[in-house]
Amino acid sequence: MNHGLILGLGELLWDCFPDGERPGGAPANFAYHAAQLGFEGGVLSRVGQDRRGQEIVSILANSGVKTEWIQWDDTHPTGYVTVDVSLPDQPRFTIHEGVAWDYLEASLDWQQAIDSAVAVCFGTLAQRLPVSRAAIRSLLAGQKKKRLVVFDVNLRQKYFDRPIIEASLELARLVKLNDEEVRVLCQLLELPAKTEEEFCHYILDRFGVDAVCVTRGAQGCLMVDQSGMAEVPGIPVNVVDTVGAGDAFTAAWVTSRMMGWNLARQAELANRVGALVASLPGGMPSVKEEYQRLLKL
């Protein structure tokens, strides 16, 4: 059963592991997992007119993700990231610059896609250059009153600053970040919050968002919204790599919230989904059957 269109807006790229390349990019991973969870997933991104671009679009389309909005760039190559997984639960990324997703265009068909969606997710990385940053802000302006706009903070390397974070929080209704990012944002935004719960309430009140989620890796997660809070412990798994696990978590949180689940059930499902993906290689493993089982718990 299809519950509506959910979009990932931002980077689409190849994660280059020591043993090969796998499709990735947080917004694309998010859209992929939304599709695996029974929604319609679509990607708003940009790739080069090259082998990598053709291949990644083909893989997404064959996985049931809508790719008709992906832009083709004649000048810049398809994005790629070098991934070091020598520490499986702490992958290190080298994100190469001058790539197609740095040059997103706020086209009419993208605006129409967002206008037809129930939710759209974006992050900080695709805002590292002015071109894509302006496109993302233009596309999402005024949208939080109409649909679920999700800001998955996803700090990477040096590609963020206070103005980017604050502008993104203003655009969002849901905010998701990890415990390390909470510490970074407390310092960056000069917040007095002493606990993660205090931080979540500050973001709720200051930026008018509906809910905030803090992931804690093996220690589970904390979700806070206007109705209360939910804290669930981690699920022990044999970690293969955590690439894409956070994006899958976000997709599970968003889809369960769209289905009207209470906060505790949202946290439980998202936690289980994130743990499952961490136990599998790459950001887009085939997990539809496992998701159907988890949705019935």
N, C-alpha and C positions, 0 to 999 in steps of 0.2 A: 504494500500500500504506500502510495506517495503522499507525503504530508505537506509539500510545498517546496519552493526553490530556495536553496541556501547557497550563498556565494562566498568565495574566498577572493579577496582583492589584494593584489600585491605580487610578490616574487614567485616565479616559476623557474625551477632550475634543476640541474643535476647534482646530486650528492655523490662526490667522487671518493669512494672508499678504497682502501688498499687492494681489495679483491674485485673491484669493478664499480660501475656507475649505476645509480638508482635514481628514479625521478623523485623530486622533492620540492622544497619551498613551503614554508608554514601555511600560507593561505591555500595552496594547492592540496597539501596534506589534509587540511581541514575540510575542504570541499569533498575530497575523496572519501573521507570517513563519514561525512554527513550522508553521502550516497550509500555507503555500506550499511548505514543505520536506517535506511528506508526513506530518506528524503531525496529530493532532486538536488544534486550537487553540481555547481558550475564554477568555472575559474575565469576571473578577469585579470589577465596578465599579458605579457608580451614576450615573444621569442624571436630569435634570428632566423633568417632564411638559410638555414644550414641543417646538416644531418641531425644534430642534437635537437633542434627545434621540431623538425618533422617527426622524429622518433618519440619525443615526450608528448606531443599532442596526440599521436596515434595511441600511445599507451593509455593516456587518460580516457580517450574516447572509448577504447576497448574495455575499460574498467567501469563504464557507465557514467562517466563524468561529462557534463556538457562543455564542449570546447569551442562552440561557434563564435564566442566573443573574444577568443585569444587573438591578439594583434600580431602581425608579422613585421619585423623590422629589417629594412634593407641595409642598414649601416652597422648595427651592433650585433654581436653574437649572442646566442642563447646563454643564459646565466649558468654558472657552475660554481661549486663550493668544494674545496678539499677538506675531507673529514678525517680526523685522527681519532680512532677509537681504541687506542692503546689502554685507556681507562674507559671501559664500556659504559659505565653510568655517568661519565662526564666527558662526552665527545667534544672535541675542539674543532672549530670551523675556521677555515681561511676563505673568506668571501671575496671573490674576485670582482673587480670594478669594471666600469665601461661596458656593461652588458645590457641586453634589450629591456629587461624589466626596470631599469633606471629611467626609462623614457616612456612611461605609460601616458596614454592620451585619453582625456575625458571626453570620449566620443558620445554621440547621441545614442548609439545602440547600447553602450555601457550604462548610460543613465536610464534607458528603458528597461534594461535587465534588472537594475537595482530597484526600479519602481515596481517590478513584478515579483520581487523576492520577499520572503518572510523574514530573512535574516542575512546579514553580510558581515564578514569578519576581516579585520585588517590589523596591521602591526606597525612597528617602528622602522623595520629594515628597509622596506620599499620607499620610505620617506627620506632616505639619506641624501638624495639629490633634489634640487628645487623643482625639476620638471615633474617627476612622479609625485612629489609631495603636494604640489599645487593641484595635480589631477585628482588625487585621493581626497583632498579637502573639498574640492569643488563637487565631486560626486556625492560625498556624504553630508554636505551642508544641509541642515534641516531634516535629515532622514530619521533621527532618533525618535521623533514624534510619530513616525509612520510605521517603523519596523524595528526589529531587534538588531541594533548596530553593536558589534562585539569588538572590543579592543583587546587583542592578545598581545601584551606588552613586548615580550620576546626580544629583550635587549641583546644586541650582537656587537661585539668589538667596540668601536668608537662611534657607531652610527646612531647616536641619539643625543639629545640635549634637552634642557628644561622646556624651551618653547615647543618642541615637537611633542613631548610628553603631555604638557598641559593642553595643547590644542587637541590632541587625540582623546584625552579624557573628556573634554567638552563635547566631543562628537558621539560618545559611546553611551550605551545603556547597560552593557555588561562589560566588566573588566576582569581579565584573568592574568595572573603573573605568578612567578615562583617565589619562594621565601628569600632567596638571594636578591631578587629584583625588588622586593619590598625594602630591603636594607638600602639598596642603591637609590630608590625613589624617595625614601625618607630623608636621605642626605641631600639629594638633588632639589627636592621641593621644600627643604628646610622644615620638615614636619616634627612636631614634638612627640609623635606616637611612640609609646614604649612597648606595645605589643602588636602582633599582627591584627588582632581584632580591632584595636584602636585605629590602626591604619585603615582598615576596611571601612569603618564608620566615618572616618574623615573623608575618604573618597566618595562614599555615598552622599554625604551631606554637602561637600564642597562642589562636586561636579554634577550632582543630580542624576547619578546612575541608579539602576534598579538593583544590581547585585555585584559583589566583588568576590572573586575566588583566588585563594592562595594555595598553590600546590607545594607539597613538601617532599617530593620524591618518594623514597621508601617509607616516609612517615605519614603518607596520606595527604589530606587536604582540609582546608577550612573554607566554608562558604558563608557569606553574610549578605542578607538582603533586608528589606524593610520589615519582613515578617519574623526575623530572628536569625539564628545561625545554626550551621551543621558542621560537625567535625567528625571525620572518619579516619581510622588508622590505615596504614599502608597494607598492601597485599604482597607477601613474599613471592618473588618470582626469580627465575634464573635469567638475569639480564643479558641479552645478546647485544643490543645497543638501544639507547633511549631516543634515537633520532625519530621524530614524528610522534612519539608517545604523548607529548604535551598537546600536540595538535589534535590527536585522536581524543584526548581527554576533553579538549574544548568542544569538539564536535558532539561528544556524548552529553556534555553539560547543556549546550544550546538546544539539541534536539529533545532531550528529556524535559527541558523547561518549556519548549514549544508545545509539548504534549501535555502540559499541565501537571507534571509530577511535583510532589512537594520537595522542599530543599534537601531533606535527608536522602530521599531516593535519587535526586539529581547527583548528589555527591557520591553516593554508593556506585551508581552506574559509571560515572566518569572515572572514578578510581579504578574500577575493574577493567574498563576499556584501556586506560593508560597503561596499566600493568600488563595486560595482554599484549599490547603493541611493543612494549619494552622487551618482551620475551621473544620477539620475532625480528628478523633482519629488515632494516630499511624503514622508511616512513609510510609506505603504502602496501603493506602485506594484504593478502586476500583473507578477510576476516568476517565476511557477511554471515556465514552460518553461525560462527561463535557469537556474533552480535545478536542474532535472533534469539539465541539461547539466553543471553544476558538480559535482553529486553523482557523476558518472561519471568525473571526472578522476582 
